Amino acid sequence: MEAMQPREFFIEDRLEKYRLHAECNLGESGIRNFSLSNVFNQIGVEANEIGSISLDDSPNNGSLELRKEIANLYDGNVSPDNVLVTTGTSEALYIYFHLCLSKNDQVSLLWPAFQALYEIPMMLQASIRKVDTGFRDLLHEENRLAIINHPHNPSGQGLSANDWKLIETFSNMNKSSEFLFDEHYRFLDFEKDLSRSGALLNANCSATGSITKCFGVVGLKIGWLIAREDIISKARSFKDYLTHTVSPISEFLACKILQNRLSIIAPIKKRIQENIAYFSSMVEKIPSVETFIEPKSGLVSFPKLKNGILSEPYADELYDNTGVFVLPGINFETEGYIRIGFGETVERFRKGIDRWVEWESHKK
């Protein structure tokens, strides 16, 4: 039988083209990344401490110290034995989907969606059920898997208290289904320390997470999977065929970041909120944008363009004329929208938005 293959990763192709050169990078879904010296200052580490790290392989499931720090992010129901450290969340998702899905299994997810959440299930010949009416409609008795991405990428919306009640009840009643909470932006809750997690809400509830986008350290490539121990055991074995282990240097830095996360994340949240507020104050001067909904947490939003405006030509013209990089909705297989990230520095962000407004004022 011919092996199925994933399609091109639409947003990544565009990111690769523009992300390193844009004067104002609103296309990426993380904050502008820090330098290594910035990170050293944030975590109180001297450069010579890195020099003493052995370049042996880390434990396959991740160092115990890092897994303890990750487990501490959850409400006492997660132990280090429920944690698998992975090379970013992409590896965690890839492994989880291979373990949990078979041909014709129904997978429900909120649409539009980050492509990694549905492309691998499609490759595995699962049936994708796209839901565009809200989180609660993900719950379906024929699901093999419900993917709950919150805060949601690209819309920036989150789960309500009523959504949580429904999910908890439904997952408890439907034990033959699995529930995967993709929680990359948990650290960017604007009302409290961390957004609520669905990890081990019931035994059939797993979760993925990462520090990379929220803390501006994408190059560390540290993510994780939280699941019951039988899944973690199988996932660790599967990982041996992929990256096997993560870098001990990345593990060391990730551990220090988590130990200092409260002091690091506070100015990051402030920056994002300032950028959201500035865009909200200026968006009426961008007539091509019809609707903008502020993200409730996280750092992305999915503004709707006026009818008749195609997202990719618009994004191209915007970049060519202003140096402002946004992602066209067509990269999310949803035309008529653009995705905006709010992780730029405040200075770069404001200058970019000002150029965008100026360009729009002269468009015919």
C-alpha positions in Angstrom: 0.0 0.0 0.0 1.3 3.4 -0.9 2.3 5.5 2.1 0.3 8.7 2.6 2.3 12.0 2.8 1.4 15.4 4.3 0.9 18.3 2.0 3.1 21.3 2.1 2.9 23.3 5.4 1.3 26.4 4.0 2.1 28.9 6.8 5.6 27.6 7.3 6.5 28.2 3.6 5.5 31.8 3.9 7.1 32.3 7.3 10.4 31.0 5.9 10.2 33.6 3.1 9.5 36.6 5.3 10.0 36.1 9.0 13.8 36.9 9.2 13.5 40.0 7.0 10.3 41.8 7.9 10.7 45.2 9.5 7.5 44.5 11.5 6.9 40.8 11.9 3.2 40.3 12.7 3.2 36.9 10.8 4.7 34.8 13.6 2.7 33.5 16.5 5.3 34.0 19.2 7.0 37.0 20.7 10.1 38.4 19.1 12.8 36.0 20.2 15.4 37.0 22.7 19.2 36.7 22.3 21.1 34.2 24.5 22.6 37.0 26.5 19.0 38.3 27.2 18.0 34.9 28.4 21.1 34.6 30.7 20.1 37.9 32.3 16.5 36.8 32.7 17.4 33.5 34.5 20.5 34.7 36.4 22.9 32.4 34.7 26.5 33.1 33.7 27.8 31.9 30.3 30.4 29.6 32.0 27.6 27.6 33.5 26.7 26.5 30.0 30.3 25.4 29.4 30.1 22.8 32.2 27.1 21.0 30.7 27.9 17.5 29.4 26.9 16.8 25.8 25.7 13.3 26.6 22.2 12.4 25.5 19.5 13.5 27.8 17.1 10.8 29.2 14.7 9.8 26.4 11.7 11.1 28.3 13.4 14.3 29.4 15.5 15.1 32.5 13.7 14.5 35.8 14.3 18.1 36.9 12.6 19.5 33.8 9.7 17.1 34.0 9.2 18.1 37.6 9.1 21.8 36.6 6.6 21.0 33.8 4.4 18.9 36.2 4.3 21.8 38.6 2.5 23.9 35.9 -0.6 21.7 36.5 -3.1 21.4 39.3 -1.5 18.5 41.3 -3.0 15.8 39.0 0.2 15.6 36.9 3.4 13.8 38.0 6.7 13.7 36.1 5.7 10.2 35.0 2.9 11.8 33.0 5.3 14.1 31.1 7.3 13.4 27.9 9.7 16.1 26.8 9.7 16.5 23.0 11.4 18.6 20.3 8.7 21.2 20.2 4.9 20.5 20.3 5.1 19.4 16.7 6.8 16.2 17.7 4.4 15.6 20.6 1.5 16.0 18.2 3.0 13.7 15.6 3.6 11.0 18.1 0.2 11.3 19.8 -1.7 11.2 16.5 0.1 8.0 15.4 -0.6 6.3 18.7 -4.3 7.3 18.9 -5.7 7.4 15.4 -6.5 4.8 12.7 -8.1 5.0 9.3 -11.6 6.5 9.2 -11.5 7.7 12.9 -13.4 10.9 13.3 -11.4 13.9 14.5 -13.2 17.1 15.5 -11.4 20.5 15.7 -12.2 24.2 15.7 -11.9 25.7 12.3 -9.8 27.4 11.0 -6.9 25.6 12.6 -3.2 25.4 12.8 -2.3 22.9 10.0 -0.2 20.5 12.2 -3.4 19.7 14.1 -5.2 18.2 11.2 -2.6 17.4 8.5 -1.1 14.4 10.2 -4.6 13.0 11.1 -5.4 13.4 7.4 -2.2 11.6 6.4 -3.3 8.8 8.7 -6.6 8.8 6.8 -8.7 10.0 9.7 -11.9 11.8 8.9 -11.7 15.5 9.8 -14.8 17.2 11.2 -14.4 20.9 11.0 -16.3 23.0 13.6 -16.7 26.7 13.0 -19.5 27.4 15.6 -17.7 27.2 18.9 -15.8 24.9 21.3 -18.8 23.1 22.6 -19.7 21.8 19.2 -16.5 19.9 19.1 -18.2 17.3 21.4 -19.6 14.5 19.2 -20.4 10.9 20.2 -18.8 9.6 17.0 -15.5 11.2 17.8 -12.4 9.1 18.2 -10.6 12.4 19.1 -11.6 16.0 19.9 -8.8 18.5 19.6 -9.3 21.5 21.8 -6.8 24.2 20.9 -7.0 27.0 23.5 -6.2 29.8 23.5 -7.1 29.2 19.9 -4.8 29.8 17.0 -5.6 31.8 14.8 -8.7 33.4 16.4 -7.3 34.1 19.9 -10.5 33.0 21.6 -10.6 30.8 24.7 -12.9 28.4 26.6 -15.7 29.8 28.8 -16.7 28.4 32.2 -19.7 26.7 30.5 -17.4 25.2 27.8 -15.3 23.7 30.6 -18.3 22.2 32.3 -19.5 20.6 29.1 -16.1 19.2 28.2 -15.6 17.7 31.7 -19.0 16.0 31.7 -18.8 14.8 28.1 -15.2 13.4 28.4 -16.3 11.6 31.6 -19.3 10.0 29.8 -17.5 9.2 26.6 -14.5 7.1 27.8 -13.9 5.5 24.4 -13.1 8.9 22.9 -9.8 10.8 23.4 -9.5 14.6 24.1 -6.3 16.5 23.2 -5.8 20.0 24.7 -3.3 21.9 22.6 -2.2 24.6 25.1 0.7 26.5 23.6 -0.4 29.9 25.0 -1.3 28.8 28.6 1.4 31.2 29.9 -0.3 34.2 28.2 -3.5 34.6 30.2 -4.2 38.3 30.8 -6.3 37.7 34.0 -4.3 35.1 35.9 -1.0 33.3 36.0 -1.9 30.4 33.7 -4.9 29.5 31.6 -6.8 26.4 32.9 -5.5 23.1 31.5 -7.4 20.1 30.3 -4.5 17.8 31.1 -5.8 14.6 32.8 -9.1 16.3 33.4 -10.2 12.7 32.9 -8.1 9.7 32.1 -8.8 10.2 28.4 -7.6 13.9 28.4 -4.1 14.6 27.2 -2.4 17.9 26.6 0.6 19.5 24.7 2.5 22.5 25.8 5.7 24.5 25.2 7.7 27.5 26.5 9.0 28.5 23.1 6.5 31.0 21.6 5.5 32.6 24.9 9.0 33.2 26.2 10.7 34.1 22.9 13.0 31.1 22.8 11.7 29.2 19.7 15.3 28.0 19.0 15.3 25.9 22.1 12.7 23.6 20.6 11.3 22.3 23.9 7.7 21.0 24.1 5.9 18.3 26.0 3.1 15.8 26.0 1.0 15.3 29.2 -0.9 12.0 29.2 -1.7 8.9 31.3 1.3 6.7 31.9 0.4 4.0 29.3 0.4 6.7 26.5 3.6 8.2 27.8 5.3 4.9 27.7 4.3 4.2 24.1 5.1 7.8 23.1 8.6 7.6 24.6 9.3 4.4 22.6 7.9 6.1 19.4 10.1 9.1 20.0 13.2 6.8 19.7 12.5 6.7 16.0 12.3 10.5 15.7 14.6 12.8 17.7 15.3 10.3 20.4 16.3 13.0 22.9 16.4 16.8 23.1 19.5 18.9 23.6 20.8 18.9 27.2 21.6 22.6 26.7 18.0 23.3 25.7 16.7 21.3 28.7 19.0 23.2 31.1 17.8 26.6 29.8 14.1 25.5 29.7 14.3 24.4 33.3 15.8 27.7 34.4 13.1 29.6 32.4 10.3 27.7 34.1 11.9 28.4 37.5 12.0 32.1 36.7 8.8 32.3 34.6 6.8 34.7 36.7 9.4 37.5 36.4 10.1 36.8 32.8 6.4 36.6 31.6 5.2 39.8 33.3 6.8 42.2 30.9 5.9 40.0 28.0 2.2 40.1 28.8 2.5 43.9 29.2 4.0 44.2 25.8 1.4 42.1 24.1 -1.5 44.0 25.8 0.0 47.3 24.8 0.3 46.1 21.2 -3.3 44.8 21.2 -4.5 48.1 22.6 -2.6 50.1 20.0 -4.0 48.0 17.1 -7.5 48.4 18.5 -7.1 52.1 18.6 -5.9 52.3 15.0 -7.9 49.6 13.2 -10.7 51.9 12.2 -8.1 53.7 10.1 -7.4 50.5 8.1 -10.5 50.3 5.9 -9.5 46.9 4.4 -10.2 45.3 7.8 -13.9 44.8 8.4 -13.9 43.1 11.8 -11.3 42.7 14.5 -11.9 40.8 17.7 -9.3 41.3 20.5 -7.6 38.0 21.6 -8.8 37.0 25.1 -5.4 35.4 25.8 -2.4 34.4 23.7 -1.1 36.7 21.1 -2.8 36.1 17.8 -6.0 37.3 16.2 -7.8 36.6 12.8 -9.3 39.9 11.5 -11.8 39.6 8.7 -11.1 41.6 5.5 -13.8 43.4 3.6 -15.7 41.4 1.0 -13.8 40.9 -2.2 -10.3 41.4 -0.8 -8.2 38.2 -1.3 -5.9 37.6 1.6 -2.7 36.6 -0.2 -2.5 39.5 -2.7 -3.4 41.9 0.2 -0.6 40.5 2.4 1.9 40.7 -0.4 1.0 44.3 -1.1 1.1 45.2 2.5 4.6 43.8 2.9 5.9 45.3 -0.3 4.7 48.8 0.6 5.2 48.9 4.4 7.5 46.0 5.5 4.6 44.7 7.7 4.4 40.9 7.5 1.0 39.2 8.2 -0.2 35.8 7.3 -3.0 35.5 4.7 -6.1 33.5 5.7 -5.7 31.3 2.7 -2.6 29.8 4.5 -5.2 28.5 7.0 -7.4 27.4 4.1 -9.8 30.1 5.0 -10.1 33.0 2.5 -11.0 36.6 3.5 -9.0 36.9 6.7 -5.4 37.7 7.9 -3.7 36.4 11.0 -1.9 39.0 13.1 0.6 38.3 15.9 1.1 40.8 18.7 4.5 39.6 19.8 6.7 42.3 18.2 8.5 44.9 20.4 6.3 47.9 21.1 8.4 50.2 19.1 8.5 48.0 16.0 4.8 47.2 16.3 3.7 50.9 16.5 5.9 52.0 13.7 4.6 49.1 11.5 1.0 49.9 12.3 1.6 53.6 11.5 3.0 52.6 8.1 0.1 50.3 7.5 -2.4 53.1 8.3 -0.5 55.5 6.1 -0.4 53.1 3.2 -4.2 52.4 3.5 -4.9 56.2 3.5 -3.3 56.4 0.0 -4.8 53.3 -1.5 -7.3 53.7 -4.3 
